[in-house]
């Protein structure tokens, strides 16, 4: 479902880079929560993209950017990973915007894909204990019922609490010339498993949705 999404331009977002952390664990599923597209933007216009993942962890940054870059290259689209030219953890807070804008112009890219951590949530569930009874029974017809005696009941299991954690991600595509958002997607991922099992499915989902919009050739 598409909804109107009005946010600041690229320069506003870039100012958040030094303070926005991206801590990623594994996932069992990623769901699309919101998608927005500038439907007036020409299809097939973009051909050269810079991918920037705002992450305090340089390993996570490299993995996300590399996975996105792989998808772009598979389609013959020129792409540059941010960690190769602009390590986010090395950007000075006071002039981050100027540094990024200068690099965008130097590279001659026509678009910038920005990946950031969004708000997360936790979902608590209580699993009650249960009593397991072994044995068998037989119920006859015609008003006659015969029940075999069962073995002693097993000990009652203890109830316990279970917490599912979810984290959100924002993926935004900017026109490098106007610094305006062209496409936006917000996703939510359930944390469940190691890092290596999380990033690829997330990137695959997002890149497929992005390419379906035909903003790139």
Residue, then its C-alpha position, 0 to 999 in steps of 0.5 A: x500500500x502506498x501512502x503519501x510520505x513527506x520528509x526532509x530532503x537529502x541534506x536533512x537526512x545526512x545530518x542524522x548519519x553520525x548519530x543513527x546506529x544500526x544494530x542488526x541481528x538475525x530475522x525470521x521474516x521481513x514485512x513491508x509496512x509502508x511504500x511511497x513513490x513519486x509517481x511523477x518521477x520519470x521511469x528509467x532515468x537513474x543509472x548511477x547510484x551511491x549506496x549509504x547504510x547509516x551504521x555505527x558498526x562498520x561490518x554491518x555497513x559493509x555487508x548491507x551496502x555490498x548486498x545492495x551493490x550486488x543487486x544493482x550490478x546484476x542489472x547493469x546499473x553503476x553503483x558505489x558502496x559508501x564504505x569505499x568512499x565515505x565510511x559513516x563512522x568517520x564522518x565529522x558531525x559538524x560538516x557531514x552534509x558538506x562532505x557527503x554532498x561533495x562526494x556525490x558531486x565528485x562521483x557524478x551519481x544521479x541517485x543516493x540510496x540511504x538505509x537507516x534504522x527505524x523504531x523497534x518494538x517488543x512483543x511479549x507473550x506468556x506461555x502457560x504451563x500444562x499437565x500431560x496425561x498418558x493412557x487411553x480411553x474407549x467410549x462405547x455407543x448405545x448409552x454404554x461407556x467404558x473408560x480404561x484407567x490412565x497412568x499417573x499424570x506427568x508433572x505439570x510444565x512450568x509457564x514461561x514468558x517469551x519476547x519477540x523483538x522487531x526492528x524497523x528499517x527505512x530505505x530511501x532513494x534520493x535524486x542527487x540533483x534535487x536532493x528530494x525523495x523519489x522512493x521510500x520503503x519502511x520495513x519491520x523485521x523479526x529478530x531471530x537468528x544470526x546476522x548472516x541469515x538476516x541481511x540478504x533476505x532483507x536486501x532481496x525484498x527491498x531491491x525487488x520492490x525498488x526495481x519493480x518501480x522501474x526507476x532504473x533501466 
